[in-house]
Amino acid sequence: MEKHELVEGKVDWKGRAAVKGKHGGRRVSLFILGTLGFESLANMALAVNLITYFNGVMHFDISDASNVLTNFLGTSYILSIAVAYLADSYIGRYKAALIAACVEFLGIALLTLQAHFPNLMPPLCNIFVANSNCEKVRGGNAALLFAALYLIAAGMAGIKAALPSHGADQFDEKDPKEAIQMSSFFNWVLMSICIGGAISLVFVVWVQTNKGWDWGFGISTIAMLLGVIILAVGIPTYRIHVIGGTNPIVDIIQVYVASFRNRKLSLPESPEELYEIDRDKESATEVEFLPHRDIFRFLDKAAIQTTIPYFQASEPQIPNPWKLCRVTQVENAKIIIGMIPIFCSTIIMSTCLAQLQTFSIQQGLTMDNRIIKHIRIPPATLPIIPITFMIIIVPIYDRVLVPFARKLTGHITGITHLQRIGIGLVLSSVSMASAALMEVKRKKVAEDQNMLDAIPVIQPLPISTFWLSFQFFIFGIADMFTYVGLLEFFYSEAPKSLKSISTSFLWCSMALGYFFSTVLVQLVNKATKDLTKSGGWLAGNNLNRNHLNLFYWLLSTLSLINFFNYLFWARRYKYRPQIPQVYIHRSGKA
């Protein structure tokens, strides 16, 4: 009789133990990758071109349009924390991802509906013409716009929070072969997003620009529907993470509360005297055990035993978890608190990314976007340059560079997650510096040609949009290193009950970066209001007369300072044990 190897902590869609070869693995992960690809196809064009829609169709000023977009994107990232909490604690990662995909589909469908009917939008008007007094979207139409946007944001949040973690659940971290496959999976997550994004940037953006916003949004709606279908089709073959009986967030909070309550107690000389459940008497089906680490010792006070352990007492009593916590519980809390400085150090990079989706697109609108005489490239399509590079380099990185580096370093991912993140942070600073230099060149052309008041698109400057490709290209490489490094770092380091919440730290840092961009733009305009004729570095609708180059230099400097801050914390970070110690107890046998 054939012996099936069960996967610990995973079940199939009917609640039966998952079986290797039948459930999960690299083949099944293709459903997740396909869904991520179609979702990227659906929303990449929105991320890069909505600022043009807000500015040209809904008649927001450039700075207001930038803030509407960054707030929308920021919300999509920050909501991922809430969805991840629900996924890890209550509804499960697969269900959370499927519900989120349906919500995103509904939001894009509403956006398509509004773009199709003229009475749902402001009257046609060219906002770039002086004294045009274009009517901004308002009332019920504004409510419809923001309802659609924030349904999309909620759906995007759910996909980001739950789907990558659900994909990683298809691999067994304790199986060396599958551990390598899981590392590759995170690289292919980026690859699938890039492929979908490339189609979106070339095809969907072209349709939005040349055939109408309703046609472009309609294609995004169809792509999202296909993503929902692909995700649903794979359900019989998924390994589904079992939701634990305890609340993982509460478990972490209990450590912080207990350590504070026990702050006046002295730590024992030996860590072995700290409280941990007895493995031989534990009757749970699966319990995680982590060894004690000599870091954040103040949290160890949560595990100081002041009475006889309940399993040794003549009359056993369950300890109060708000006064006494397991060593493993304390170690999980240490991991979370150790991640926080790394998390904070990535916020500035997301602020830089926000500029490539806002002001850099507006730069492109003022420039000559012809490829050849009769073929033009929309400015929102410029991110195709770094994405094309990533489509080429990711397979080379995964199949050639990582195995080579693995032989040299002995590390399963070639270089460590933190090393990858650091490379990306440096390159983000370089990207902003190149953007500043490019803006100086663009403004010089406008001044030399006496075109400082030229109308964007209608009167393009005699300088090619492809000059902007340098900043997009450099940031694309930075994104390849930092995006995958953060995603894998947060997943691999997190307690198993907090995988979705941990990976959503990446999206949360991006959210804070986008929100910080909104605040920074407002602060810069306020601080420079009396120093410039335009009323601020970034004020008004005329990029030729403002000081975007100085804003880019500011971001480059902040990014460089942030890198040294990151270096300080990364050098002190202690990785968790690579293979968690898990004790399996069935029928009284270990």
Summary of the structure (lengths in Angstrom):
residues: 590
radius of gyration: 26.0
end to end distance: 24.3
largest distance: 91.8
contacts: 2098
relative contact order: 0.14
helix: 65%
strand: 6%
